[in-house]
Amino acid sequence: MDPTKTVIERARRAAGLSQQKLAAWARTQQSSVSEYESRKKSPTLEVVERLLEAADAELTFKPIIDFDVRQDPDIGQYLVPERLWSVPMPDCFSRVQVLGALFKSRRPRVWDLSVEAERIAYYEWAVVRGTADLLLESVDGILLMQVWERLNVPQVIREAWQPAIDAATAPQDTQPRDPAGLSAWLAKEIGVEWRPVRPRKRPH
């Protein structure tokens, strides 16, 4: 993700639209889209949402992940996240490359994250050597949990990351969700009572 580009430009380019086409679909002027993308003019939240909707995108939020910087006499500096995160598709299954100099090679190192064996190899390197931005953009939490026990990483790093892994897989003592409110809506439509299940109490 290029931080120099606005969300409007990123959404427009991802949809393969020109500024003129996006403006037409969002019922605005091409000059306004240009000013928004160059940060010469600030759109209202309503305008941003309308432009993103025209580009088949939406404005969402995601939690900020903090990393603790640790030092080890044998492996040097490494990062430990406070919790896991998600990398959206198709990025979590994309091909990634790292400068070859990091591996004492002239050629860049490339992994195909859609291939499990290569994904494991990349995760092993990224968990030990990756920067915060690199981890957030390429290591998906769910995919990481699926292969965590098979990763060949130093024990000190495994132990440091384990609380985040455990927290992501811990049983939830919250009320079961009604995805998209479908059951509540359907119960109302067919005239039956909707009684959400209460959280189960753990035995003491």
N, C-alpha and C positions, 0 to 999 in steps of 0.2 A: 504494500500500500504506500503510495507516494504522499507524504505529509504536506507537500507543497500544493497539492491539488485539493480543491474544495469537494465536499460531498456531492455537490451538484455535478461537477465535472466528472468525478469518478463514476457516478451513476449513469451519466449520459454516455460516456465512453464504453462502459460495460454493456450498455444496451445497443451500442453501435449507431447512435444518433448524432446528427449534426446539431449545432446550436439552433439553426433555423427550424429543423424538424421538432426538436424538443420544445421550442418556444410555441410553435403552432399547436402542438398537442396539449400544452399547458395553458393555452390561451393568454400568452404574453408576447412581448417583443423580443426579437433576437438580440437587440442591443442590450436589453436588460439582462439576458442570460450571460452575455459576454462580460458585463460589468460585475455580475455576481461571481463569475468564475475567476475574474482577475482581482477580486476583492476591492474593486473601486466603489462598490455599492453593496450595502448589507440588506439582504431580503428579510422579510418577516418570517416567522416560523410557519405561518399559513402558506406563504409562497414557496418556501423550501419543501414543505410536504406535497404541494401540488406539482412541483417540478419533479420530485422523486417519484411520485405516483405515475406521472406521464412516462417515466423511464423504467416502469415496472420495478420500483424499489420503494423502500420505506425507511423512515428515520427510526432507529432503535437505539437502545442503550445497552451497554455491557459493563460489567463491574471492572474496576481497575485492579489489576493483579500486582501486588507488591512482592518484591524478591529480597531475600536476605543474602548479603554477600558474605561468604565463608572463606576461610583460608585453611589449607591443609599442607603440611610440610612436604608431602610426597607428590600430590597432584596440583598444588597451587590453588588459585582462586576458583571458586565455583558458586553458582547461584542456587537458592532454595526458594521455591514459591510458597506463598501462604495458602494457596488453594489451586486446584486445576482449572482449566479453561477449555473453551472449544475453538476449533479452527473451522470455519465454514467450508462446505464443499463448493467447488472442486479443489480448493487450495490444499485441504488436508490429504488429498491423493495426488497432488501435482508432482512434477519432477523438480528437484531442487539441486542447486550446485553451490559449492564452497570453493574459495580460492585455493588452488593447488599448493601454494606456498605453505599453507597450514599443515600439509601432509608431506612436505619436502618433495613436491612434484611440480613440474612445469604446467601440467594440464589440470584444469579444475576437476574436483571430485563431484560426481553426479549420482544422485539416488532417485529411484522411482518410488514414490511413497504409496503407489497403488499396489506394489508388490510387497507382501508382508516381510519377507526376508530383508529386503532393502530398507524398508521402513524401520525395522528393528536395528539394523546397522546404523542408520542415520540417527535414530533416537539415542542410541548408545553414545554417539559422538556429541550430539546436541546437549544432552543432559549434563555431560561432563564439561564441555567447552563452549557451549552456546551463550550468546548474550541474551538479555531479557527480550529485546525486540525479535531476535531470531527465534527464540523459543515460542513466543506468543503467536508468531506468524506461521509456524510450521509444525509444532508438536501439539497434536490434539489430545485432550485429556481422556476421552473415552477410548481412543485407539491406544493411548499409552497404557491405560489400565489393563487392556486386553493382553498386552505383551510384557507387562511389568516384571513378572517373575522370570521371564526368559532373557531380560536385558543383562548384559555383562558389563556392569558398572561397579566402580569401587564401593566397598561396603560402607564407607563413611558417607558417600552420597546417597546410597540406597536408604540408609537409616535416616538421613536428613529429609529426604523426600517422602518417607513412609507416612508421616502424619497427614500430608495432603492427599495421598492415595487412600488412606483409611477413611478420611472425612468424606471423600467423594463416594465411597461405597457403603457408608454407615447406614443402618436402617433409619427410616424417617418416622418420628412419632407425631407427624402432623396429619391433619384430616386429608383423606384421599382427594385428589383433584378431580374435577369434572371437566375434562379437556374440551375447550371451546364452549363450555356451558351446554353441551349437546343434550345430556340427560335431563337437566332442569328444563330446557326448552321443550323437549319431546314430552316430558311428563305434563307440562302445562297444555300442550297441544291436544293430547289424548285424554286429558281430564283425570290424571291419577296424581296421587300425592308424591312429592319428591322429598325423600328423607336422606340427606347425606349421611354416610357412615361416620361415626365418631372415631377419633384416634383410639387405637388399642392401647391399653395400659400395660406396661411391662410388669411381669411378676417381680416382687421384691425378693 
